[in-house]
Amino acid sequence: MFAIILLLFAVSQIYWAYRGYRFAAARVQSRAVRAVLCAVALTAWGLLYFVNLGTGRDRASPVHLTARDALLAAPFLWWAASSFFAFVLALLIAIPKTAARPFGFRPERRHFLEQAVVAAPFVAGAYGLFYGRLNLETTAPVIHLPKLPRAFDGFRICQLSDLHIGPFMPAEQIRKYAAIANEQKADMIVLTGDFVTFDPTTQQAVVEALSALRAPFGVWGCLGNHDAWSGVEDSITELFRHNGVRMLRGTNAPITAGGESFNLIGVDFQSPKRFGPSPPVQRLLGNIEHLVDRDRVNILLSHNPDTYDRAAELGIEFSLAGHTHGGQLALEFISPEIAPSRLVTPYVAGHFQKAGGQLYVNRGIGTIFIPMRVGAPPEITVYKLSRA
């Protein structure tokens, strides 16, 4: 799959270079001037790729927005993503465009529609870069749990997920989100993984940015796949512990009020199939089966929503997950079903129910690979637990 995407991307860049040449040829009569313009454009294009892909691979990821990221990385990532999706759309409309010719549709109308459709990803990409990734939404689903003790009827849990600290999710922005989470006055705050992306040196900054989180029943969390891939699982757990945040890594804790309690469980990232460097788990959630308490409500913190099916089989009434970013580029303005994450999981965003349990997938705060969100705004979720 990755090889196919890479090939399509390479072809898309050739396509746009050709389109650029055709544009210049139609407006510049002099071949010499045209050659100079093409040479300048190709040089600038090559330098932008070299600066972003060929240098700085070993540099530490900044935890604030730098001039390099704002002036070089952001335009490059906008172009790379937008040009790729625009090329795919151009391919998709090429067939119906060709098929429409025998039916007498006017060429100028076809051309206008083609231009409008192909331009859409560039406009959407700019929206996702400058507004969509920062357009925070606070959601408040009510979760009905028939076995919920009376002492917890109306209990509120605030969830943050997928921070991905970096230049496009700087520490100061995370501090603002932490302040917003505190303003919800929830009884408990939970963090469901992916605090860093690939650079382990950013772990101290993200923990400090979240250190102001406070809730009467504490701040709890689990770890994500990027925390594992960057090798910070043990160290970031210890950093969080020093700041009063407890990471549940295949462990549980009773949450008690008025002599009653529910069972809070947390796991590290688990997947039934290979996911990047993460090997598949032979027995999904096998390390927490003994922690499930049939006499109490069980709530699971699991970064990967794919653990939901097994959790429901185990009798875990409610799972909280993240991981998908809600698709990040979900294209919900076309259809809610269009999301890249659907290629890897049916649980992309929102509330799911089945016999045995419920799941809510938080869209997260940060972004991965490209700093854009379209149709999947960042989310802080405040659940209200209710006795049904």
C-alpha positions as a Markdown table, in Angstrom:
| # | Residue | x | y | z |
|---|---|---|---|---|
| 1 | Met | 0.0 | 0.0 | 0.0 |
| 2 | Phe | 2.8 | 2.4 | 1.0 |
| 3 | Ala | 4.6 | 1.7 | -2.3 |
| 4 | Ile | 1.5 | 2.4 | -4.3 |
| 5 | Ile | 1.0 | 5.7 | -2.5 |
| 6 | Leu | 4.6 | 6.6 | -3.1 |
| 7 | Leu | 4.4 | 5.8 | -6.8 |
| 8 | Leu | 1.2 | 7.9 | -7.1 |
| 9 | Phe | 2.8 | 10.8 | -5.4 |
| 10 | Ala | 5.8 | 10.7 | -7.7 |
| 11 | Val | 3.5 | 10.6 | -10.7 |
| 12 | Ser | 1.5 | 13.4 | -9.3 |
| 13 | Gln | 4.6 | 15.7 | -9.1 |
| 14 | Ile | 5.4 | 14.9 | -12.8 |
| 15 | Tyr | 1.8 | 15.7 | -13.6 |
| 16 | Trp | 1.9 | 19.1 | -11.9 |
| 17 | Ala | 5.2 | 19.9 | -13.5 |
| 18 | Tyr | 3.7 | 19.2 | -16.9 |
| 19 | Arg | 0.6 | 21.3 | -16.0 |
| 20 | Gly | 2.9 | 24.2 | -14.9 |
| 21 | Tyr | 4.8 | 24.0 | -18.2 |
| 22 | Arg | 1.6 | 24.0 | -20.2 |
| 23 | Phe | 0.4 | 27.1 | -18.2 |
| 24 | Ala | 3.7 | 28.9 | -18.9 |
| 25 | Ala | 3.7 | 27.9 | -22.6 |
| 26 | Ala | 0.3 | 29.3 | -23.2 |
| 27 | Arg | 1.3 | 32.7 | -21.7 |
| 28 | Val | 5.0 | 33.2 | -22.5 |
| 29 | Gln | 5.8 | 33.3 | -26.2 |
| 30 | Ser | 9.6 | 33.5 | -25.9 |
| 31 | Arg | 11.2 | 30.1 | -25.6 |
| 32 | Ala | 14.3 | 31.6 | -23.8 |
| 33 | Val | 12.1 | 33.3 | -21.2 |
| 34 | Arg | 10.1 | 30.2 | -20.8 |
| 35 | Ala | 13.2 | 28.1 | -20.3 |
| 36 | Val | 14.5 | 30.4 | -17.6 |
| 37 | Leu | 11.1 | 30.4 | -15.8 |
| 38 | Cys | 11.0 | 26.6 | -15.9 |
| 39 | Ala | 14.6 | 26.4 | -14.6 |
| 40 | Val | 13.8 | 28.7 | -11.7 |
| 41 | Ala | 10.6 | 26.9 | -10.8 |
| 42 | Leu | 12.3 | 23.5 | -10.9 |
| 43 | Thr | 15.2 | 24.8 | -8.9 |
| 44 | Ala | 12.9 | 26.2 | -6.2 |
| 45 | Trp | 10.8 | 23.1 | -6.2 |
| 46 | Gly | 14.0 | 20.9 | -5.8 |
| 47 | Leu | 15.4 | 23.0 | -3.0 |
| 48 | Leu | 12.1 | 22.9 | -1.1 |
| 49 | Tyr | 12.1 | 19.1 | -1.3 |
| 50 | Phe | 15.8 | 18.9 | -0.4 |
| 51 | Val | 15.4 | 21.2 | 2.6 |
| 52 | Asn | 12.4 | 19.3 | 3.9 |
| 53 | Leu | 13.4 | 15.7 | 3.0 |
| 54 | Gly | 17.1 | 15.7 | 2.5 |
| 55 | Thr | 18.4 | 17.6 | 5.5 |
| 56 | Gly | 17.8 | 17.8 | 9.2 |
| 57 | Arg | 16.6 | 14.2 | 9.5 |
| 58 | Asp | 18.6 | 13.9 | 12.8 |
| 59 | Arg | 17.7 | 17.2 | 14.3 |
| 60 | Ala | 15.6 | 17.2 | 17.4 |
| 61 | Ser | 11.9 | 18.0 | 16.8 |
| 62 | Pro | 11.2 | 21.5 | 18.1 |
| 63 | Val | 8.4 | 21.9 | 20.7 |
| 64 | His | 7.5 | 25.4 | 19.4 |
| 65 | Leu | 6.8 | 26.8 | 16.0 |
| 66 | Thr | 10.1 | 27.8 | 14.3 |
| 67 | Ala | 10.7 | 30.1 | 11.3 |
| 68 | Arg | 11.9 | 27.1 | 9.4 |
| 69 | Asp | 8.7 | 25.1 | 10.1 |
| 70 | Ala | 6.5 | 28.1 | 9.3 |
| 71 | Leu | 8.2 | 29.3 | 6.2 |
| 72 | Leu | 9.5 | 26.0 | 4.7 |
| 73 | Ala | 7.9 | 22.9 | 6.2 |
| 74 | Ala | 4.3 | 24.2 | 6.3 |
| 75 | Pro | 4.2 | 25.3 | 2.6 |
| 76 | Phe | 5.9 | 22.1 | 1.6 |
| 77 | Leu | 3.5 | 19.8 | 3.5 |
| 78 | Trp | 0.5 | 21.8 | 2.2 |
| 79 | Trp | 1.7 | 21.4 | -1.4 |
| 80 | Ala | 2.6 | 17.7 | -1.0 |
| 81 | Ala | -0.8 | 16.7 | 0.5 |
| 82 | Ser | -2.9 | 19.0 | -1.7 |
| 83 | Ser | -1.2 | 18.2 | -5.0 |
| 84 | Phe | -1.5 | 14.5 | -4.3 |
| 85 | Phe | -5.2 | 14.6 | -3.6 |
| 86 | Ala | -5.8 | 16.9 | -6.5 |
| 87 | Phe | -4.0 | 14.5 | -8.8 |
| 88 | Val | -6.1 | 11.6 | -7.5 |
| 89 | Leu | -9.3 | 13.7 | -8.2 |
| 90 | Ala | -8.0 | 14.6 | -11.7 |
| 91 | Leu | -7.6 | 10.8 | -12.4 |
| 92 | Leu | -11.1 | 10.1 | -11.1 |
| 93 | Ile | -12.8 | 12.7 | -13.2 |
| 94 | Ala | -10.7 | 11.8 | -16.3 |
| 95 | Ile | -12.9 | 8.7 | -17.1 |
| 96 | Pro | -16.3 | 10.4 | -16.8 |
| 97 | Lys | -15.0 | 13.4 | -18.7 |
| 98 | Thr | -13.9 | 11.2 | -21.6 |
| 99 | Ala | -17.2 | 9.2 | -21.4 |
| 100 | Ala | -19.2 | 12.5 | -21.5 |
| 101 | Arg | -17.8 | 13.6 | -24.9 |
| 102 | Pro | -20.2 | 11.6 | -27.1 |
| 103 | Phe | -23.2 | 13.0 | -25.3 |
| 104 | Gly | -22.5 | 16.6 | -26.3 |
| 105 | Phe | -21.6 | 18.2 | -23.0 |
| 106 | Arg | -20.1 | 21.6 | -23.8 |
| 107 | Pro | -16.2 | 21.6 | -23.4 |
| 108 | Glu | -16.1 | 24.9 | -21.6 |
| 109 | Arg | -18.5 | 23.5 | -18.9 |
| 110 | Arg | -16.5 | 20.3 | -18.5 |
| 111 | His | -13.3 | 22.4 | -18.2 |
| 112 | Phe | -14.8 | 24.7 | -15.6 |
| 113 | Leu | -16.0 | 21.7 | -13.5 |
| 114 | Glu | -12.6 | 20.0 | -13.8 |
| 115 | Gln | -10.8 | 23.1 | -12.7 |
| 116 | Ala | -13.1 | 23.6 | -9.7 |
| 117 | Val | -12.8 | 19.9 | -8.5 |
| 118 | Val | -9.1 | 19.8 | -8.9 |
| 119 | Ala | -8.7 | 23.1 | -7.0 |
| 120 | Ala | -10.7 | 21.9 | -4.1 |
| 121 | Pro | -7.9 | 20.0 | -2.3 |
| 122 | Phe | -5.6 | 23.1 | -2.4 |
| 123 | Val | -8.4 | 25.2 | -0.8 |
| 124 | Ala | -9.3 | 22.5 | 1.7 |
| 125 | Gly | -5.6 | 22.0 | 2.5 |
| 126 | Ala | -5.1 | 25.7 | 3.3 |
| 127 | Tyr | -8.3 | 25.6 | 5.5 |
| 128 | Gly | -7.0 | 22.5 | 7.3 |
| 129 | Leu | -3.6 | 24.0 | 7.9 |
| 130 | Phe | -4.6 | 27.5 | 9.1 |
| 131 | Tyr | -8.0 | 26.7 | 10.8 |
| 132 | Gly | -9.1 | 23.1 | 10.8 |
| 133 | Arg | -6.3 | 21.8 | 13.0 |
| 134 | Leu | -7.0 | 24.5 | 15.6 |
| 135 | Asn | -10.8 | 24.5 | 15.5 |
| 136 | Leu | -11.2 | 22.7 | 18.9 |
| 137 | Glu | -14.6 | 21.0 | 19.6 |
| 138 | Thr | -15.7 | 20.0 | 23.0 |
| 139 | Thr | -18.1 | 17.2 | 22.9 |
| 140 | Ala | -20.3 | 15.9 | 25.8 |
| 141 | Pro | -21.7 | 12.4 | 25.1 |
| 142 | Val | -23.9 | 10.7 | 27.8 |
| 143 | Ile | -22.8 | 7.1 | 28.4 |
| 144 | His | -25.5 | 4.9 | 29.9 |
| 145 | Leu | -24.2 | 2.1 | 32.0 |
| 146 | Pro | -26.9 | 0.0 | 33.7 |
| 147 | Lys | -24.5 | -1.4 | 36.4 |
| 148 | Leu | -23.1 | 2.0 | 37.3 |
| 149 | Pro | -23.2 | 2.6 | 41.1 |
| 150 | Arg | -25.5 | 5.3 | 42.3 |
| 151 | Ala | -22.6 | 7.3 | 43.7 |
| 152 | Phe | -21.3 | 7.7 | 40.1 |
| 153 | Asp | -24.5 | 8.7 | 38.4 |
| 154 | Gly | -23.6 | 11.9 | 36.7 |
| 155 | Phe | -19.8 | 11.3 | 37.1 |
| 156 | Arg | -17.9 | 13.2 | 34.4 |
| 157 | Ile | -14.7 | 12.1 | 32.7 |
| 158 | Cys | -12.7 | 14.5 | 30.5 |
| 159 | Gln | -10.5 | 12.9 | 27.8 |
| 160 | Leu | -7.5 | 14.2 | 25.8 |
| 161 | Ser | -5.7 | 12.1 | 23.3 |
| 162 | Asp | -3.0 | 12.1 | 20.6 |
| 163 | Leu | -1.2 | 15.3 | 21.6 |
| 164 | His | 1.8 | 14.7 | 19.2 |
| 165 | Ile | 3.9 | 17.6 | 20.6 |
| 166 | Gly | 5.9 | 19.2 | 17.9 |
| 167 | Pro | 6.3 | 22.5 | 15.9 |
| 168 | Phe | 2.6 | 22.4 | 14.8 |
| 169 | Met | 1.4 | 21.4 | 18.2 |
| 170 | Pro | 3.7 | 23.4 | 20.4 |
| 171 | Ala | 4.0 | 23.2 | 24.2 |
| 172 | Glu | 2.2 | 26.5 | 24.7 |
| 173 | Gln | -0.8 | 25.3 | 22.7 |
| 174 | Ile | -0.9 | 22.1 | 24.7 |
| 175 | Arg | -1.0 | 24.2 | 27.9 |
| 176 | Lys | -4.0 | 26.0 | 26.5 |
| 177 | Tyr | -5.8 | 22.7 | 25.9 |
| 178 | Ala | -4.9 | 21.6 | 29.4 |
| 179 | Ala | -6.4 | 24.8 | 30.8 |
| 180 | Ile | -9.6 | 24.1 | 28.7 |
| 181 | Ala | -9.7 | 20.6 | 30.1 |
| 182 | Asn | -9.5 | 22.0 | 33.7 |
| 183 | Glu | -12.3 | 24.4 | 32.9 |
| 184 | Gln | -14.7 | 21.5 | 32.3 |
| 185 | Lys | -14.6 | 20.8 | 36.0 |
| 186 | Ala | -14.7 | 17.0 | 35.3 |
| 187 | Asp | -14.5 | 14.5 | 38.1 |
| 188 | Met | -11.6 | 12.7 | 36.4 |
| 189 | Ile | -9.2 | 13.4 | 33.5 |
| 190 | Val | -7.9 | 10.7 | 31.2 |
| 191 | Leu | -5.1 | 10.8 | 28.6 |
| 192 | Thr | -5.1 | 8.1 | 25.9 |
| 193 | Gly | -1.7 | 8.1 | 24.4 |
| 194 | Asp | 0.6 | 9.4 | 21.6 |
| 195 | Phe | 2.1 | 12.2 | 23.6 |
| 196 | Val | 5.2 | 12.3 | 21.3 |
| 197 | Thr | 5.6 | 11.4 | 17.7 |
| 198 | Phe | 9.0 | 10.1 | 16.9 |
| 199 | Asp | 11.5 | 12.2 | 18.9 |
| 200 | Pro | 12.0 | 11.0 | 22.5 |
| 201 | Thr | 13.6 | 14.3 | 23.5 |
| 202 | Thr | 10.1 | 15.9 | 23.4 |
| 203 | Gln | 8.7 | 13.8 | 26.3 |
| 204 | Gln | 9.8 | 16.3 | 29.0 |
| 205 | Ala | 8.1 | 19.2 | 27.3 |
| 206 | Val | 4.8 | 17.4 | 26.8 |
| 207 | Val | 4.6 | 16.2 | 30.4 |
| 208 | Glu | 5.4 | 19.7 | 31.6 |
| 209 | Ala | 2.7 | 21.2 | 29.3 |
| 210 | Leu | 0.2 | 18.8 | 30.9 |
| 211 | Ser | 1.4 | 19.1 | 34.5 |
| 212 | Ala | -1.3 | 21.6 | 35.4 |
| 213 | Leu | -4.2 | 19.1 | 34.8 |
| 214 | Arg | -6.2 | 18.6 | 38.0 |
| 215 | Ala | -9.3 | 16.6 | 38.8 |
| 216 | Pro | -10.9 | 15.4 | 42.1 |
| 217 | Phe | -10.6 | 11.7 | 41.2 |
| 218 | Gly | -7.2 | 12.2 | 39.6 |
| 219 | Val | -5.5 | 12.2 | 36.2 |
| 220 | Trp | -5.0 | 8.8 | 34.6 |
| 221 | Gly | -3.7 | 7.6 | 31.2 |
| 222 | Cys | -2.5 | 4.9 | 28.9 |
| 223 | Leu | 0.3 | 5.0 | 26.2 |
| 224 | Gly | 0.0 | 4.9 | 22.4 |
| 225 | Asn | 1.9 | 3.4 | 19.5 |
| 226 | His | 4.1 | 6.5 | 19.0 |
| 227 | Asp | 5.2 | 6.4 | 22.6 |
| 228 | Ala | 6.3 | 2.9 | 22.0 |
| 229 | Trp | 8.0 | 3.6 | 18.7 |
| 230 | Ser | 10.0 | 6.4 | 20.2 |
| 231 | Gly | 11.0 | 4.3 | 23.1 |
| 232 | Val | 9.7 | 6.5 | 25.9 |
| 233 | Glu | 7.1 | 4.2 | 27.5 |
| 234 | Asp | 9.1 | 3.7 | 30.7 |
| 235 | Ser | 10.6 | 7.1 | 30.9 |
| 236 | Ile | 7.4 | 9.1 | 30.2 |
| 237 | Thr | 5.5 | 6.9 | 32.6 |
| 238 | Glu | 8.0 | 8.0 | 35.3 |
| 239 | Leu | 7.8 | 11.6 | 34.3 |
| 240 | Phe | 4.1 | 11.6 | 34.5 |
| 241 | Arg | 4.2 | 9.9 | 37.9 |
| 242 | His | 6.3 | 12.7 | 39.3 |
| 243 | Asn | 3.6 | 15.1 | 38.1 |
| 244 | Gly | 0.7 | 13.2 | 39.7 |
| 245 | Val | -0.5 | 11.4 | 36.6 |
| 246 | Arg | -0.7 | 7.6 | 36.7 |
| 247 | Met | -0.2 | 5.6 | 33.5 |
| 248 | Leu | -2.1 | 2.3 | 33.6 |
| 249 | Arg | 0.0 | -0.2 | 31.6 |
| 250 | Gly | -1.8 | -3.5 | 31.9 |
| 251 | Thr | -3.0 | -2.6 | 35.3 |
| 252 | Asn | -6.1 | -1.4 | 37.0 |
| 253 | Ala | -7.3 | 0.9 | 39.8 |
| 254 | Pro | -10.6 | 1.1 | 41.8 |
| 255 | Ile | -12.2 | 4.5 | 41.6 |
| 256 | Thr | -14.2 | 4.8 | 44.8 |
| 257 | Ala | -16.9 | 7.2 | 46.0 |
| 258 | Gly | -19.5 | 6.8 | 48.7 |
| 259 | Gly | -18.4 | 3.2 | 49.5 |
| 260 | Glu | -19.0 | 2.2 | 45.8 |
| 261 | Ser | -16.5 | 1.9 | 43.0 |
| 262 | Phe | -15.9 | 1.2 | 39.3 |
| 263 | Asn | -12.8 | -0.6 | 37.8 |
| 264 | Leu | -10.5 | 1.5 | 35.7 |
| 265 | Ile | -8.1 | -0.5 | 33.4 |
| 266 | Gly | -5.4 | 0.7 | 31.1 |
| 267 | Val | -3.3 | -1.0 | 28.4 |
| 268 | Asp | -0.3 | -0.1 | 26.2 |
| 269 | Phe | -0.9 | -0.1 | 22.5 |
| 270 | Gln | -2.1 | -3.4 | 21.2 |
| 271 | Ser | -3.1 | -4.5 | 17.7 |
| 272 | Pro | -4.2 | -7.9 | 16.3 |
| 273 | Lys | -2.1 | -7.2 | 13.2 |
| 274 | Arg | 1.3 | -5.7 | 12.5 |
| 275 | Phe | 1.1 | -2.0 | 12.8 |
| 276 | Gly | 4.4 | -0.3 | 11.8 |
| 277 | Pro | 7.2 | -1.5 | 14.2 |
| 278 | Ser | 4.5 | -2.9 | 16.5 |
| 279 | Pro | 4.3 | -6.7 | 16.3 |
| 280 | Pro | 0.8 | -8.3 | 16.3 |
| 281 | Val | -0.6 | -9.4 | 19.7 |
| 282 | Gln | -1.3 | -13.1 | 19.7 |
| 283 | Arg | -4.0 | -12.8 | 22.3 |
| 284 | Leu | -5.6 | -9.3 | 22.3 |
| 285 | Leu | -6.0 | -7.9 | 25.8 |
| 286 | Gly | -4.7 | -11.2 | 27.2 |
| 287 | Asn | -2.7 | -9.3 | 29.7 |
| 288 | Ile | -5.8 | -7.7 | 31.4 |
| 289 | Glu | -8.3 | -10.6 | 31.3 |
| 290 | His | -7.7 | -11.3 | 34.9 |
| 291 | Leu | -8.3 | -7.6 | 35.8 |
| 292 | Val | -11.9 | -7.5 | 34.6 |
| 293 | Asp | -14.3 | -7.5 | 37.5 |
| 294 | Arg | -17.7 | -9.0 | 36.7 |
| 295 | Asp | -19.2 | -7.4 | 39.8 |
| 296 | Arg | -18.3 | -3.8 | 38.9 |
| 297 | Val | -18.5 | -1.5 | 35.9 |
| 298 | Asn | -15.2 | -1.8 | 33.9 |
| 299 | Ile | -13.8 | 1.2 | 32.0 |
| 300 | Leu | -10.9 | 0.6 | 29.7 |
| 301 | Leu | -8.3 | 3.1 | 28.5 |
| 302 | Ser | -6.9 | 1.8 | 25.2 |
| 303 | His | -5.2 | 3.9 | 22.6 |
| 304 | Asn | -6.2 | 1.6 | 19.8 |
| 305 | Pro | -9.9 | 1.3 | 19.2 |
| 306 | Asp | -9.4 | -2.1 | 17.6 |
| 307 | Thr | -9.3 | -3.6 | 21.1 |
| 308 | Tyr | -13.1 | -2.8 | 21.4 |
| 309 | Asp | -14.4 | -6.1 | 20.0 |
| 310 | Arg | -12.3 | -8.1 | 22.4 |
| 311 | Ala | -13.1 | -5.7 | 25.3 |
| 312 | Ala | -16.9 | -6.2 | 24.7 |
| 313 | Glu | -16.4 | -10.0 | 24.7 |
| 314 | Leu | -14.6 | -9.7 | 28.1 |
| 315 | Gly | -17.5 | -7.7 | 29.5 |
| 316 | Ile | -15.8 | -4.3 | 29.6 |
| 317 | Glu | -18.7 | -1.9 | 29.6 |
| 318 | Phe | -17.0 | 1.2 | 28.2 |
| 319 | Ser | -13.8 | 1.7 | 26.3 |
| 320 | Leu | -12.1 | 5.1 | 25.6 |
| 321 | Ala | -9.7 | 5.3 | 22.7 |
| 322 | Gly | -8.0 | 7.6 | 20.3 |
| 323 | His | -5.3 | 6.8 | 17.6 |
| 324 | Thr | -7.3 | 7.6 | 14.5 |
| 325 | His | -7.4 | 11.4 | 14.7 |
| 326 | Gly | -11.0 | 11.0 | 13.4 |
| 327 | Gly | -9.4 | 10.4 | 10.0 |
| 328 | Gln | -7.6 | 13.8 | 10.1 |
| 329 | Leu | -8.5 | 14.3 | 6.5 |
| 330 | Ala | -12.0 | 12.8 | 6.7 |
| 331 | Leu | -13.7 | 14.8 | 3.9 |
| 332 | Glu | -16.9 | 14.7 | 5.8 |
| 333 | Phe | -18.3 | 17.6 | 3.7 |
| 334 | Ile | -18.5 | 15.0 | 0.9 |
| 335 | Ser | -19.5 | 12.0 | 3.0 |
| 336 | Pro | -19.0 | 11.0 | 6.7 |
| 337 | Glu | -17.8 | 7.6 | 5.4 |
| 338 | Ile | -14.7 | 9.1 | 3.6 |
| 339 | Ala | -11.8 | 8.8 | 6.0 |
| 340 | Pro | -8.3 | 7.4 | 5.4 |
| 341 | Ser | -8.5 | 5.7 | 8.8 |
| 342 | Arg | -11.3 | 3.4 | 7.5 |
| 343 | Leu | -8.5 | 1.5 | 5.7 |
| 344 | Val | -7.2 | 0.3 | 9.0 |
| 345 | Thr | -10.2 | 0.3 | 11.4 |
| 346 | Pro | -14.0 | 0.6 | 11.3 |
| 347 | Tyr | -13.9 | 2.7 | 14.5 |
| 348 | Val | -12.8 | 6.1 | 13.3 |
| 349 | Ala | -14.5 | 8.6 | 15.5 |
| 350 | Gly | -17.4 | 8.9 | 17.9 |
| 351 | His | -19.7 | 6.6 | 19.9 |
| 352 | Phe | -20.1 | 2.9 | 19.1 |
| 353 | Gln | -22.3 | 0.3 | 20.8 |
| 354 | Lys | -22.7 | -3.5 | 20.7 |
| 355 | Ala | -23.7 | -6.3 | 22.9 |
| 356 | Gly | -21.3 | -6.4 | 25.8 |
| 357 | Gly | -19.9 | -2.8 | 25.7 |
| 358 | Gln | -19.6 | 0.6 | 24.3 |
| 359 | Leu | -16.7 | 2.6 | 22.7 |
| 360 | Tyr | -15.9 | 6.2 | 22.2 |
| 361 | Val | -13.1 | 7.2 | 19.8 |
| 362 | Asn | -11.8 | 10.7 | 20.5 |
| 363 | Arg | -10.4 | 12.6 | 17.5 |
| 364 | Gly | -7.4 | 13.8 | 19.4 |
| 365 | Ile | -5.6 | 17.1 | 19.5 |
| 366 | Gly | -2.5 | 16.9 | 17.3 |
| 367 | Thr | -1.8 | 15.8 | 13.8 |
| 368 | Ile | 0.6 | 13.3 | 12.1 |
| 369 | Phe | 2.7 | 13.7 | 9.0 |
| 370 | Ile | 0.8 | 16.7 | 7.6 |
| 371 | Pro | -0.4 | 19.5 | 9.9 |
| 372 | Met | -3.9 | 19.6 | 8.6 |
| 373 | Arg | -7.4 | 18.6 | 9.7 |
| 374 | Val | -10.3 | 18.6 | 7.3 |
| 375 | Gly | -13.7 | 17.2 | 8.5 |
| 376 | Ala | -12.1 | 16.0 | 11.7 |
| 377 | Pro | -11.6 | 18.9 | 14.2 |
| 378 | Pro | -9.5 | 18.4 | 17.3 |
| 379 | Glu | -11.6 | 17.2 | 20.2 |
| 380 | Ile | -11.8 | 17.3 | 24.0 |
| 381 | Thr | -14.5 | 14.8 | 25.2 |
| 382 | Val | -16.4 | 15.2 | 28.4 |
| 383 | Tyr | -18.4 | 12.1 | 29.2 |
| 384 | Lys | -21.3 | 12.0 | 31.6 |
| 385 | Leu | -21.9 | 8.6 | 33.0 |
| 386 | Ser | -25.5 | 7.7 | 33.7 |
| 387 | Arg | -27.4 | 4.8 | 35.2 |
| 388 | Ala | -29.7 | 3.7 | 32.3 |
